[in-house]
Amino acid sequence: MSGVQVRYRYRAYPTAGQQQMLTRTFGCARAVFNDALRLRDQLRATGERLSDSQIQTRVITDAKHTPEREWLNEVASVALVQACQDARRAYRNWFDSMSGVRKGRRVGKPRFRKKSNRQSIRLTRNGFSVRKDGRVYLAKIGDVRVRWSRELPSEPSSVTVIREPDGRYYLSFVAEREKQTLPAIDHATGIDLGLDRLVVTSDGEIVANPRFLRKRLRKLAYLQRAASRKQKGSANRRKANKRVAIAHRKVRDARLDHAHKTALRLIRDNQAVYAEDLAVSGLARTRLAKSVHDAGWSQLLRLIGEKADYYGRTFRQIGRFVALLPDMFRLRTARRPQAAVNP
């Protein structure tokens, strides 16, 4: 049975000194990523060609010997190399998307990383290790305390250290896990996604739309107004922005938890799940954008596909210009309001 690569995310609790070192590492990795993008833009404008290894040498090895970037020597080189690789991958995805090699949604030009957003660094096996006492050693940072909610299925191949805007730290491991095949059942269903009701199955089952963001809009608006009144650059503004980030994190976590539970129940109860291929990006540009994002259709469909592949089920998205399944057609017809008939 073949395995799949999965991510396991755990809460980390670095000390004050480790947090300072992580902040320095985040900044160095961000600078390398931006320098790599800037260099690739210059090469594209001038028509000069350099290999990936030559670009890495310029933005890391050569930059360490300059007064402007000599502080790159203070952090682990593995984090800088991975940041340069991220810039290469982002540029390649952009070109592949423009040329048609990369299928799916159009990928835009890579953007420069900002200091105020979510920060992260990625370390390969030579930059971290899991200790026997449960701590995780990070290169040039030390042993970080981690809250293990569950065991890793295998030895991780890489770890991503994340600092969210609300100040929390996480370790996201990439490990391989064996697939689990559920017993086959003789039942399939089609699902229709909506805003009034999140999911309606062809069997008539209805999953209500929790509207996690709508329920917290008043509190979010209050927190954002309070943050806007603080002086820019002050400690009070940073505290107020942190409170806003915490409120957004609660909305995000609640939506993700609900999507996981809904997707798992659909996969366990059905051998095959069929859904319409919605144009979410197009609907997100209309006046319904806030409601569409709050429903989280793309996230739900992605989780259904991942769980179907893991548990040996079938998940298929029907094209928007393909005839619907008979059950789904009857379902949609039943949901439409009937027009009044004049006597």
The 8 nearest C-alpha neighbors of each residue, nearest first, counted from 0:
[[1, 2, 178, 177, 179, 180, 3, 176],
 [2, 0, 177, 178, 3, 176, 175, 179],
 [1, 3, 177, 176, 178, 175, 0, 4],
 [4, 2, 176, 175, 5, 177, 178, 1],
 [3, 5, 175, 174, 176, 173, 2, 6],
 [4, 6, 174, 173, 175, 3, 7, 176],
 [7, 5, 173, 172, 171, 8, 174, 4],
 [8, 6, 172, 171, 173, 9, 5, 151],
 [7, 9, 171, 170, 172, 6, 169, 10],
 [10, 8, 170, 169, 146, 147, 11, 171],
 [9, 11, 169, 146, 145, 168, 170, 12],
 [12, 10, 145, 169, 168, 144, 13, 170],
 [11, 13, 144, 145, 14, 143, 168, 10],
 [14, 12, 143, 17, 18, 11, 144, 15],
 [13, 15, 17, 16, 18, 12, 143, 144],
 [14, 16, 18, 17, 19, 13, 20, 12],
 [17, 15, 19, 18, 14, 20, 13, 140],
 [16, 18, 20, 14, 19, 15, 13, 140],
 [17, 19, 21, 15, 16, 20, 13, 14],
 [20, 18, 22, 16, 17, 21, 23, 15],
 [21, 19, 17, 23, 22, 18, 24, 140],
 [20, 22, 24, 18, 23, 19, 17, 25],
 [23, 21, 25, 19, 20, 24, 18, 26],
 [22, 24, 20, 26, 21, 25, 27, 19],
 [23, 25, 21, 27, 26, 22, 74, 28],
 [26, 24, 22, 28, 23, 27, 21, 29],
 [25, 27, 29, 23, 24, 28, 30, 22],
 [26, 28, 30, 24, 29, 25, 71, 31],
 [29, 27, 79, 31, 25, 30, 26, 82],
 [28, 30, 26, 32, 27, 31, 25, 112],
 [29, 31, 27, 33, 28, 32, 34, 26],
 [32, 30, 34, 28, 33, 29, 35, 58],
 [31, 33, 29, 35, 82, 83, 30, 34],
 [32, 34, 36, 30, 35, 111, 31, 37],
 [35, 33, 37, 31, 36, 32, 30, 38],
 [36, 34, 38, 32, 33, 37, 31, 39],
 [37, 35, 33, 39, 38, 34, 86, 40],
 [36, 38, 34, 40, 35, 39, 33, 41],
 [39, 37, 41, 35, 40, 36, 34, 42],
 [38, 40, 42, 36, 41, 37, 43, 35],
 [41, 39, 43, 37, 38, 42, 36, 44],
 [42, 40, 38, 44, 39, 43, 45, 37],
 [43, 41, 47, 39, 45, 44, 40, 46],
 [42, 44, 40, 46, 41, 45, 39, 47],
 [43, 45, 41, 42, 46, 40, 47, 39],
 [46, 44, 42, 47, 43, 41, 40, 48],
 [45, 47, 43, 42, 44, 48, 41, 49],
 [46, 48, 42, 45, 49, 43, 44, 41],
 [49, 47, 46, 42, 50, 43, 45, 39],
 [50, 48, 53, 54, 51, 47, 42, 52],
 [49, 51, 53, 52, 54, 48, 55, 56],
 [50, 52, 54, 53, 55, 49, 87, 84],
 [51, 53, 55, 50, 54, 56, 49, 57],
 [54, 52, 56, 50, 55, 51, 49, 57],
 [55, 53, 51, 57, 56, 52, 58, 50],
 [54, 56, 52, 53, 58, 57, 59, 51],
 [57, 55, 60, 53, 54, 59, 58, 61],
 [56, 58, 61, 54, 55, 59, 60, 62],
 [57, 59, 55, 62, 56, 31, 35, 34],
 [60, 58, 62, 56, 57, 61, 55, 63],
 [61, 59, 56, 63, 62, 57, 58, 55],
 [60, 62, 57, 63, 64, 59, 56, 58],
 [61, 63, 59, 65, 64, 58, 68, 60],
 [62, 64, 69, 68, 61, 60, 65, 71],
 [63, 65, 62, 61, 69, 66, 68, 60],
 [64, 66, 62, 67, 68, 63, 69, 61],
 [67, 65, 69, 68, 64, 63, 70, 62],
 [68, 66, 65, 69, 62, 70, 63, 64],
 [69, 67, 70, 63, 62, 65, 66, 71],
 [68, 70, 63, 71, 66, 65, 64, 67],
 [71, 69, 72, 68, 73, 63, 27, 67],
 [70, 72, 69, 73, 63, 68, 27, 74],
 [73, 71, 70, 74, 69, 63, 75, 76],
 [72, 74, 71, 70, 75, 24, 69, 23],
 [75, 73, 72, 24, 71, 76, 139, 23],
 [76, 74, 77, 78, 139, 138, 73, 79],
 [75, 77, 79, 78, 80, 74, 72, 71],
 [76, 78, 80, 79, 75, 122, 81, 126],
 [79, 77, 81, 76, 80, 122, 75, 121],
 [80, 78, 82, 76, 28, 77, 81, 83],
 [81, 79, 77, 83, 82, 78, 76, 84],
 [80, 82, 84, 78, 83, 79, 85, 121],
 [83, 81, 85, 79, 32, 84, 80, 28],
 [82, 84, 80, 86, 81, 85, 32, 35],
 [83, 85, 81, 87, 82, 86, 88, 80],
 [84, 86, 82, 88, 83, 87, 89, 81],
 [85, 87, 89, 83, 84, 88, 32, 36],
 [88, 86, 84, 90, 85, 89, 91, 83],
 [87, 89, 91, 85, 90, 86, 92, 84],
 [88, 90, 86, 92, 91, 87, 109, 85],
 [91, 89, 93, 87, 88, 92, 86, 109],
 [90, 92, 88, 94, 93, 89, 95, 87],
 [93, 91, 95, 89, 90, 94, 96, 88],
 [92, 94, 90, 96, 91, 106, 95, 108],
 [93, 95, 97, 91, 96, 92, 98, 90],
 [96, 94, 100, 101, 92, 98, 97, 93],
 [95, 97, 101, 93, 99, 94, 98, 106],
 [96, 98, 94, 95, 99, 93, 105, 106],
 [99, 97, 95, 96, 100, 94, 101, 93],
 [98, 100, 96, 101, 97, 95, 102, 94],
 [101, 99, 95, 98, 96, 102, 97, 94],
 [102, 100, 96, 95, 99, 103, 92, 98],
 [103, 101, 100, 99, 96, 104, 105, 95],
 [102, 104, 105, 101, 96, 106, 99, 100],
 [103, 105, 106, 102, 96, 101, 280, 107],
 [106, 104, 96, 107, 103, 97, 102, 93],
 [107, 105, 93, 96, 104, 92, 108, 97],
 [108, 106, 93, 109, 105, 96, 110, 92],
 [107, 109, 93, 110, 106, 90, 89, 94],
 [110, 108, 89, 107, 90, 111, 93, 36],
 [111, 109, 112, 108, 36, 33, 107, 113],
 [110, 112, 33, 113, 109, 36, 32, 29],
 [111, 113, 29, 110, 33, 114, 32, 116],
 [114, 112, 115, 116, 111, 29, 117, 118],
 [113, 115, 116, 112, 26, 118, 29, 117],
 [116, 114, 113, 117, 164, 118, 112, 163],
 [117, 115, 114, 113, 118, 164, 112, 163],
 [116, 118, 163, 164, 162, 119, 115, 161],
 [119, 117, 162, 161, 116, 25, 163, 120],
 [120, 118, 161, 160, 162, 25, 159, 117],
 [119, 121, 160, 159, 78, 25, 122, 161],
 [120, 122, 159, 158, 78, 81, 160, 123],
 [123, 121, 126, 158, 157, 78, 77, 159],
 [122, 124, 157, 126, 125, 156, 158, 121],
 [125, 123, 126, 127, 157, 156, 122, 128],
 [124, 126, 123, 127, 122, 77, 128, 138],
 [127, 125, 138, 122, 124, 123, 137, 77],
 [128, 126, 137, 136, 124, 125, 138, 122],
 [127, 129, 136, 135, 130, 137, 124, 126],
 [128, 130, 135, 134, 136, 131, 133, 127],
 [131, 129, 134, 132, 133, 135, 128, 136],
 [130, 132, 133, 129, 134, 135, 128, 136],
 [131, 133, 130, 134, 129, 135, 144, 142],
 [134, 132, 131, 130, 135, 129, 145, 144],
 [133, 135, 144, 130, 143, 142, 132, 145],
 [136, 134, 129, 143, 142, 130, 128, 137],
 [135, 137, 142, 128, 127, 141, 143, 129],
 [138, 136, 127, 140, 141, 126, 139, 135],
 [137, 139, 126, 140, 75, 127, 141, 136],
 [140, 138, 75, 141, 137, 74, 20, 73],
 [141, 139, 137, 138, 17, 20, 142, 21],
 [142, 140, 136, 137, 139, 143, 138, 17],
 [141, 143, 136, 135, 134, 137, 144, 140],
 [144, 142, 135, 13, 134, 136, 141, 145],
 [143, 145, 134, 12, 11, 13, 142, 135],
 [146, 144, 11, 134, 10, 147, 12, 143],
 [145, 147, 10, 148, 9, 11, 144, 12],
 [148, 146, 149, 145, 9, 150, 10, 133],
 [147, 149, 146, 9, 150, 10, 8, 145],
 [150, 148, 147, 151, 7, 9, 146, 152],
 [151, 149, 152, 147, 148, 153, 7, 9],
 [150, 152, 153, 149, 154, 174, 7, 155],
 [153, 151, 176, 150, 175, 174, 154, 177],
 [154, 152, 151, 174, 175, 155, 176, 150],
 [153, 155, 174, 156, 151, 152, 175, 173],
 [156, 154, 174, 173, 157, 172, 153, 158],
 [155, 157, 173, 124, 174, 123, 154, 158],
 [158, 156, 123, 173, 155, 122, 124, 172],
 [157, 159, 172, 171, 122, 121, 173, 170],
 [158, 160, 121, 171, 120, 170, 161, 122],
 [159, 161, 170, 120, 119, 169, 121, 158],
 [162, 160, 119, 169, 168, 118, 159, 163],
 [161, 163, 168, 118, 167, 117, 166, 119],
 [162, 164, 117, 165, 167, 166, 161, 168],
 [165, 163, 166, 117, 244, 116, 162, 241],
 [164, 166, 244, 241, 245, 163, 167, 242],
 [167, 165, 164, 163, 162, 168, 241, 245],
 [168, 166, 163, 162, 165, 169, 164, 10],
 [167, 169, 162, 11, 161, 10, 163, 166],
 [170, 168, 10, 11, 161, 9, 160, 171],
 [169, 171, 160, 9, 8, 159, 11, 161],
 [170, 172, 8, 159, 158, 7, 6, 169],
 [173, 171, 158, 7, 6, 157, 155, 174],
 [172, 174, 6, 155, 157, 5, 156, 158],
 [175, 173, 155, 4, 5, 153, 156, 172],
 [176, 174, 4, 3, 153, 2, 5, 152],
 [175, 177, 2, 3, 152, 4, 178, 174],
 [178, 176, 2, 1, 3, 179, 175, 0],
 [177, 179, 309, 2, 310, 176, 180, 1],
 [180, 178, 310, 309, 181, 177, 311, 0],
 [181, 179, 310, 311, 178, 182, 309, 312],
 [180, 182, 310, 183, 179, 311, 267, 312],
 [183, 181, 184, 180, 311, 270, 310, 267],
 [182, 184, 181, 270, 185, 312, 180, 311],
 [185, 183, 270, 186, 182, 269, 268, 187],
 [186, 184, 270, 183, 187, 269, 271, 268],
 [185, 187, 269, 270, 184, 188, 271, 268],
 [188, 186, 271, 269, 270, 272, 185, 189],
 [189, 187, 272, 201, 273, 200, 271, 269],
 [188, 190, 273, 201, 200, 272, 274, 327],
 [191, 189, 200, 274, 199, 201, 273, 198],
 [190, 192, 199, 198, 200, 274, 193, 189],
 [193, 191, 198, 197, 190, 199, 296, 194],
 [192, 194, 197, 196, 195, 198, 191, 199],
 [195, 193, 196, 197, 294, 208, 290, 291],
 [194, 196, 193, 197, 208, 207, 198, 192],
 [197, 195, 207, 208, 194, 193, 198, 206],
 [196, 198, 208, 193, 192, 207, 194, 206],
 [199, 197, 192, 206, 191, 196, 205, 190],
 [198, 200, 205, 191, 190, 204, 206, 203],
 [201, 199, 190, 202, 204, 203, 189, 191],
 [200, 202, 189, 203, 327, 326, 188, 330],
 [203, 201, 200, 204, 188, 326, 199, 189],
 [202, 204, 200, 201, 205, 199, 330, 190],
 [205, 203, 200, 202, 199, 206, 201, 198],
 [204, 206, 199, 198, 207, 203, 200, 196],
 [207, 205, 198, 197, 196, 199, 208, 204],
 [206, 208, 196, 197, 209, 205, 198, 195],
 [207, 209, 197, 196, 210, 195, 206, 194],
 [210, 208, 211, 207, 294, 197, 254, 214],
 [211, 209, 213, 212, 208, 293, 214, 294],
 [210, 212, 214, 209, 213, 250, 254, 215],
 [211, 213, 215, 214, 210, 293, 250, 216],
 [214, 212, 216, 210, 215, 211, 293, 290],
 [213, 215, 212, 211, 216, 210, 217, 209],
 [216, 214, 212, 213, 218, 217, 219, 211],
 [217, 215, 219, 213, 218, 214, 220, 212],
 [218, 216, 220, 219, 215, 221, 214, 213],
 [217, 219, 221, 220, 215, 216, 222, 246],
 [220, 218, 216, 222, 221, 217, 223, 215],
 [219, 221, 223, 217, 218, 222, 216, 224],
 [220, 222, 218, 224, 219, 223, 225, 217],
 [223, 221, 225, 219, 220, 224, 243, 218],
 [222, 224, 226, 220, 225, 221, 219, 227],
 [225, 223, 227, 221, 226, 222, 220, 228],
 [224, 226, 222, 223, 228, 227, 221, 239],
 [227, 225, 239, 223, 224, 228, 229, 236],
 [226, 228, 224, 229, 225, 223, 236, 230],
 [229, 227, 225, 226, 224, 230, 236, 223],
 [230, 228, 236, 226, 227, 231, 235, 225],
 [229, 231, 233, 236, 232, 228, 235, 227],
 [232, 230, 233, 229, 236, 227, 237, 228],
 [231, 233, 230, 236, 234, 237, 235, 229],
 [234, 232, 236, 235, 231, 230, 237, 229],
 [233, 235, 237, 236, 238, 232, 230, 239],
 [236, 234, 238, 237, 233, 239, 229, 230],
 [237, 235, 239, 229, 233, 238, 234, 226],
 [238, 236, 234, 240, 235, 239, 241, 233],
 [237, 239, 241, 235, 236, 240, 234, 242],
 [238, 240, 226, 236, 242, 241, 237, 235],
 [241, 239, 243, 237, 242, 238, 226, 236],
 [240, 242, 165, 244, 238, 239, 243, 237],
 [243, 241, 245, 239, 240, 244, 246, 238],
 [244, 242, 240, 246, 241, 245, 222, 247],
 [243, 245, 165, 241, 247, 242, 246, 164],
 [246, 244, 248, 242, 165, 243, 247, 241],
 [245, 247, 243, 249, 248, 244, 242, 250],
 [248, 246, 244, 250, 245, 249, 251, 243],
 [249, 247, 245, 251, 250, 246, 252, 244],
 [248, 250, 252, 246, 247, 251, 253, 245],
 [251, 249, 247, 253, 248, 252, 211, 212],
 [250, 252, 248, 254, 249, 253, 247, 255],
 [253, 251, 255, 249, 254, 250, 248, 256],
 [252, 254, 256, 250, 255, 251, 249, 257],
 [253, 255, 257, 251, 252, 256, 258, 250],
 [254, 256, 258, 252, 257, 253, 259, 251],
 [257, 255, 259, 253, 258, 254, 252, 260],
 [256, 258, 254, 260, 255, 259, 261, 253],
 [257, 259, 255, 261, 299, 256, 260, 262],
 [260, 258, 256, 262, 257, 261, 263, 255],
 [259, 261, 263, 257, 258, 262, 264, 256],
 [262, 260, 258, 264, 263, 259, 257, 265],
 [263, 261, 303, 265, 259, 264, 260, 258],
 [262, 264, 266, 260, 265, 261, 259, 267],
 [263, 265, 267, 261, 266, 262, 268, 260],
 [266, 264, 262, 268, 263, 267, 269, 261],
 [265, 267, 263, 269, 264, 268, 307, 262],
 [266, 268, 264, 265, 269, 263, 270, 181],
 [267, 269, 265, 266, 264, 270, 186, 184],
 [270, 268, 187, 186, 271, 266, 267, 265],
 [269, 271, 187, 312, 186, 184, 313, 183],
 [272, 270, 313, 187, 269, 314, 312, 188],
 [271, 273, 314, 188, 189, 187, 313, 315],
 [274, 272, 189, 315, 316, 314, 190, 188],
 [275, 273, 316, 190, 189, 317, 191, 276],
 [274, 276, 317, 316, 277, 318, 319, 191],
 [277, 275, 318, 316, 317, 319, 274, 278],
 [276, 278, 279, 275, 319, 318, 296, 297],
 [279, 277, 281, 280, 282, 276, 319, 283],
 [278, 280, 282, 281, 277, 283, 297, 296],
 [281, 279, 283, 282, 278, 284, 277, 104],
 [282, 280, 283, 279, 278, 284, 285, 277],
 [281, 283, 279, 284, 285, 280, 278, 288],
 [282, 284, 288, 280, 281, 285, 279, 291],
 [285, 283, 282, 281, 288, 280, 286, 287],
 [286, 284, 287, 282, 288, 283, 281, 289],
 [285, 287, 288, 284, 289, 283, 282, 290],
 [286, 288, 285, 290, 289, 291, 283, 282],
 [289, 287, 283, 291, 286, 285, 290, 284],
 [290, 288, 292, 291, 287, 293, 283, 286],
 [289, 291, 293, 287, 292, 288, 294, 194],
 [292, 290, 288, 294, 293, 289, 287, 283],
 [291, 293, 295, 289, 294, 290, 288, 283],
 [292, 294, 290, 291, 295, 212, 289, 210],
 [295, 293, 291, 292, 296, 290, 210, 194],
 [294, 296, 292, 298, 293, 297, 299, 291],
 [297, 295, 299, 298, 294, 300, 192, 291],
 [298, 296, 300, 299, 295, 301, 279, 277],
 [297, 299, 301, 295, 296, 300, 302, 258],
 [298, 300, 296, 302, 258, 301, 297, 303],
 [301, 299, 303, 297, 302, 298, 296, 304],
 [302, 300, 298, 304, 299, 303, 297, 305],
 [303, 301, 305, 299, 304, 300, 306, 262],
 [302, 304, 262, 300, 306, 301, 305, 307],
 [305, 303, 307, 301, 302, 306, 314, 308],
 [306, 304, 302, 308, 307, 303, 309, 301],
 [305, 307, 309, 303, 308, 304, 310, 302],
 [308, 306, 312, 304, 310, 305, 309, 313],
 [307, 309, 305, 311, 306, 310, 312, 304],
 [308, 310, 306, 178, 307, 311, 179, 305],
 [309, 311, 180, 179, 307, 181, 308, 312],
 [312, 310, 180, 308, 309, 307, 181, 313],
 [313, 311, 307, 270, 310, 271, 308, 314],
 [314, 312, 271, 307, 272, 270, 315, 311],
 [315, 313, 272, 271, 304, 273, 307, 312],
 [314, 316, 273, 317, 274, 272, 313, 271],
 [315, 317, 274, 276, 275, 273, 318, 314],
 [316, 318, 275, 276, 274, 315, 319, 321],
 [319, 317, 276, 321, 320, 275, 316, 277],
 [318, 320, 321, 276, 275, 317, 277, 322],
 [321, 319, 318, 322, 317, 323, 276, 275],
 [322, 320, 318, 319, 323, 317, 324, 275],
 [323, 321, 320, 324, 319, 318, 317, 328],
 [324, 322, 328, 327, 321, 325, 317, 326],
 [323, 325, 327, 326, 328, 322, 189, 329],
 [326, 324, 328, 327, 329, 323, 330, 322],
 [327, 325, 329, 328, 201, 324, 330, 189],
 [326, 328, 330, 324, 329, 201, 325, 331],
 [329, 327, 325, 331, 330, 326, 323, 324],
 [330, 328, 332, 326, 327, 331, 333, 325],
 [331, 329, 327, 333, 328, 332, 326, 201],
 [330, 332, 334, 328, 333, 329, 327, 335],
 [333, 331, 329, 335, 334, 330, 328, 327],
 [332, 334, 330, 331, 335, 329, 336, 328],
 [333, 335, 331, 332, 330, 336, 329, 337],
 [334, 336, 332, 333, 337, 331, 330, 338],
 [337, 335, 338, 334, 333, 332, 339, 331],
 [336, 338, 335, 339, 333, 340, 334, 332],
 [339, 337, 340, 336, 335, 341, 332, 333],
 [338, 340, 337, 341, 336, 342, 335, 333],
 [339, 341, 342, 338, 337, 336, 335, 333],
 [342, 340, 339, 338, 337, 336, 335, 333],
 [341, 340, 339, 338, 337, 336, 335, 333]]
